[in-house]
Amino acid sequence: MAHYSSFENLEVYKEAIVFCDAIWNIITNTSLSKDYKLREQINGSSGSIMDNIAEGFGREGNKVFIMFLGYSRGTCSETKS
């Protein structure tokens, strides 16, 4: 974190945006768009990946940031599931 002044500059955050956009593209261009509950679950979890990175970055200390990166990784697995 010492080298970054904003979470938006982190490569992992940029990759999370790409992943979230790809998920949204799948949702809107497949029959998944008709399944409201599943669609909202997948869309919410993919967005949560970015949210956890941002929240962890905003907290004080590397240990807490690393913990939030772990949450983000778990949410990524949830989205893939």
C-alpha positions in Angstrom: 0.0 0.0 0.0 2.9 2.4 0.6 3.4 2.9 -3.1 -0.2 3.6 -3.9 -2.2 6.7 -3.1 -5.5 5.3 -4.3 -7.1 1.8 -4.6 -8.0 2.7 -8.2 -4.4 2.4 -9.1 -4.1 -1.2 -7.9 -3.8 -3.8 -10.6 -6.0 -6.2 -8.7 -8.8 -3.5 -8.5 -8.5 -2.9 -12.3 -8.8 -6.7 -12.9 -11.8 -6.8 -10.6 -13.5 -4.1 -12.8 -12.8 -6.2 -15.9 -14.2 -9.3 -14.2 -17.3 -7.5 -13.0 -17.9 -6.1 -16.5 -17.5 -9.5 -18.0 -20.1 -10.9 -15.5 -22.5 -8.1 -16.4 -22.1 -8.9 -20.1 -22.9 -12.6 -19.4 -25.9 -11.6 -17.4 -27.4 -9.3 -20.0 -26.6 -11.5 -23.0 -27.9 -14.9 -21.8 -31.0 -16.3 -20.3 -29.6 -15.5 -16.9 -31.1 -12.1 -17.3 -34.6 -13.7 -16.8 -33.6 -15.3 -13.5 -33.9 -12.4 -11.1 -32.7 -14.0 -8.0 -29.7 -15.7 -9.5 -28.9 -12.6 -11.6 -28.9 -10.3 -8.6 -26.8 -12.8 -6.5 -24.1 -13.0 -9.2 -24.1 -9.3 -10.0 -23.9 -8.4 -6.3 -21.1 -10.8 -5.5 -19.0 -9.6 -8.5 -19.4 -6.0 -7.4 -18.4 -7.0 -3.9 -15.0 -8.1 -5.1 -14.2 -4.4 -5.9 -15.9 -3.2 -2.8 -13.7 -5.4 -0.5 -10.6 -4.2 -2.2 -11.6 -0.6 -1.8 -12.7 -1.0 1.8 -9.6 -2.8 2.8 -7.4 -0.2 1.2 -9.3 2.5 3.1 -8.6 0.8 6.5 -5.4 1.4 8.4 -2.7 -1.2 8.1 -1.5 -3.8 5.8 -2.8 -6.7 7.9 -6.4 -5.4 7.6 -5.9 -4.8 3.9 -4.7 -8.3 3.4 -7.7 -9.6 5.3 -10.0 -7.8 3.0 -8.1 -9.1 -0.1 -9.0 -12.5 1.3 -12.6 -11.6 1.5 -12.4 -10.4 -2.0 -10.9 -13.7 -3.1 -13.7 -15.6 -1.4 -16.3 -13.4 -3.1 -14.7 -14.1 -6.4 -15.1 -17.8 -5.8 -18.7 -17.2 -4.8 -19.3 -15.5 -8.2 -17.6 -18.3 -10.1 -19.7 -20.8 -8.2 
